[in-house]
Amino acid sequence: YLPSPISVNVPPCLSAYPPTSNSY
């Protein structure tokens, strides 16, 4: 798992499921 710029404020477990969950 790599911390994407869009999901930097999202926990690793959550950002690993939806790649573009910037609004999560």
SULKAPE-V75964 format. One record per residue. N is the residue number from 1. RES is the residue in one small letter. PHI is phi in degrees with one decimal (none if undefined). PSI is psi as a letter, one per 30 degrees, with the letter a starting at -180 (999 if undefined). BURIAL is + if it has 9 or more other C-alpha atoms within 8 Angstrom, else -. Layout:
BEGIN
n/res/phi/psi/burial
N/RES/PHI/PSI/BURIAL
N/RES/PHI/PSI/BURIAL
END
This chain:
BEGIN
n/res/phi/psi/burial
1/y/none/k/-
2/l/-119.2/k/-
3/p/-64.8/j/-
4/s/-78.7/l/-
5/p/-60.6/f/-
6/i/-80.0/f/-
7/s/-118.2/h/+
8/v/-84.3/f/-
9/n/-95.6/g/-
10/v/-105.5/k/+
11/p/-55.2/k/-
12/p/-53.7/e/-
13/c/-69.9/e/-
14/l/-82.9/e/+
15/s/-76.0/f/+
16/a/-81.0/f/-
17/y/-80.3/d/-
18/p/-93.4/j/-
19/p/-62.1/f/-
20/t/-121.7/h/-
21/s/-95.3/h/+
22/n/-75.1/f/-
23/s/-101.7/g/-
24/y/-75.7/999/-
END
